[in-house]
Amino acid sequence: MRKKIVLLTVLIVIILASVILTLTMRQDTKFDGERISDRGHFALRFDRMNMTDSETIVLQEGDVLHVSWQIEKGFVDIMIGQKNEEVVYQANDRPAGDKADFYVEIPKTGAYTITVSAREAKGEIGFLKIESE
């Protein structure tokens, strides 16, 4: 009887340690997903994002940036702008369930930085340059 109690106690300790270790490792994951970046396109698809990522895209006055997102979990902040200039677009604390699909017209030629900050988030977000004619 005593051996069964000791064995059961050891088993419970091992299971609890495994659960704690797994949860701790999962919380340390900053990004679990896919990042796509090429000339004029920046997209993130993620099962878990807990960090800030950014990409710089050169845009001409009159270009349009197609912006879309679907947040399934957590919170996401988005900012588009040039260094030392007024921000062209900003959205803070986009929550789970939030969806968007819109266009941002570029007022001035230059290098624009797109910044995405996420906290415990799951979803996808994309930015696509559409050149002016």
N, C-alpha and C positions, 0 to 999 in steps of 0.2 A: 504494500500500500504506500509506504514511504517513498519507494523508488518511483512509483507512478506520479506522485506529487512533484518530486524533484524533476522528473522528465517533462512533465506538463509545464512547470515553471520555466525551465530552460527553453522549451518550445515557444512559449508566449514571449519571452525576452527576445528570442531570435526574430520572431515575426514582427514585434514592435520596432526593433532596430532596423529591420529591412524597410518597413513602412516609412520610418523617419528619414532614413538615408535616401529613399526614392523621392520623397517630397522635397527634401533639401536640394537634391540634384536638379529636380524639375524647376524649382524657383530660381536657380542660378542660370537657367537657360535664358539668354537675352533675345535670341532670334531663332525660330524654327520655321523655315519657309523658303520662299524663292524670291530673289532680287533680280530684276531685269533692268538693265541700263544700257542704252546705246544712244546714238546721236538723235536727240529730240524725243526720247521716250524714257520714262522712269516708272517702274511698277514694283509693287511689293504684294506678295501673296503669302500670308503667314498664319500658322496655327498658333503661334505664340510669339509675341513681340513685346519686349520690355526694355526699350532703348530709344535712342534718337538716330535717325539715318537721314542723309541729305545727298542731293545730286545737283550739280550746276549745269544748266542748259543755256546756250547762247540763243537769244531771241531777238528778232527785229521788230521795230515799231510796226504795229498793225498785225503781227502774228497773233494767233489765238492758241491758248493752251486748253486742251480738253481735259477736264478733271472729273474723275469718278471714284466713288468708294462705296464699300459696303462693310460696315463694322458689325461683327457677330458677337463680340465679347470685349469688355474692357473699355478704355477711353483712348482717343487719338486726337492729337493736335496737328494742324497743318498750317504751314506758312510759305508764301511765295514772295520773293522780293530780291532786290539788288542790294549789295553791301553798301551801307551808309546812305540808303535811299528809303523812301516811304514804302511800306509793305503794299504789294499789289492785292494780295488775298490772305486772309487769316481766319481760321476756324479753331476754336478751342473746345476741348472736352466733348468731342463727338462721341456719343454713347453707343452701346450695343443696340442694334436695330436701326441705326442711322444709315441712310442711303443718299447718295447724291450723284448727279450727272449734269454738268454745266460747263460753260466756257468762260475763260478769263481773257479779255483783250489786253494785249501788251502795249503799254503807252510809250515806251522808250526802248531803243536798241541797247542791248547789253547782256551781261552774264547774270542770269537769274538763278538763285539758289532755292531749291524746293526742300523743305525740311519737314520730316514726319517724326513726331514723338509719340510713342505708344506706351501704355501702362497696362500690363496683363491683358493684351489685346489679341483678338483673332479676327481676320478679315482680309480684305484686299483693297488696294488703292492704286490708281494709275493716273499718269500725266502724259499727254501726247501733244507734241508741237504740231500745229497746223500752220504752214507758211502762208503769209499774205500773198496776194497775186499782184 
